[in-house]
Amino acid sequence: MKRDELEKRVGELRAVRERLTGELDKARAEERDALIEGSKPGNTSAAIATRIGIVDEALAELQERLGAAAASAERRQRTVRAEKALEATAERAKLARAVDDALTALSKAWPAYQEAVRRDLGATSAANGDVTPIERGLVANRQNEVLVRTLVSAGGMGLARALGVETAIRERHAITLADAEERVAESLRTELLRVRADSPQPNVAREARQELEQMEKAR
């Protein structure tokens, strides 16, 4: 029987027991009165009492089945909750691996980038490149402004705070490393145009000056 059927049957048997209890009280009263009057009492109360005992046994069995059904339902609910939580955990694990991979990649790429900046900074500056956006990336043993600025640009202040980074840099002032390098590259392209603008060839010089003027207007 299903749980709702068990509960329905328990309710029915309780109603039967209540009715039988009333009948038992009535039968006992009648048998008592018969004894008082000197008549032979009937045996109705014994039969009803036996019937009540059987009903009680049936109720006990149904209650046991209900308990088993409730325990089974609870196990099913626990199973469903655990399975759903396991699925959610698997999805989080994918994100966790992505975070781990990103941090591992950062731990390898950042020192390599710093070394490249250290190696190339002098030559870039000598070529009249504007190294201001990246030169602070060489700072060691304290908060690195270039890396923090990139961090804020990538993940906002929420990510910075999650990593325990306190900084005055805000998102509107933050730029990525790629953007910083693009600024350096732009300054070098400007230098190349200046070199061409000084060319003894009139056409080359004129074209370069026009490009420089366009760049100035675009800023």
Buried (B, 14 or more C-beta within 10 A) or exposed (E): EEBEEBBEBBEEBEEBBEEBBEBBEEBBEBBEEEEEEEEEBEEBBEEBBEBBEEBEEBBEEBEEBBEEBEEEEEEEEEEEEEEEEEEEEEEEEEEEEEEEEEEEEBEEEBEEBBEEBEEBBEEBBEBEBBBEBBBBBBEEEEEBBBBBBBBBBEBEBEEBEEEEBEBEBEEEEBBBBEEBBEBBEBBBEBBEBEEBBEEEEEEEBEBBBEBBEEEEEEE
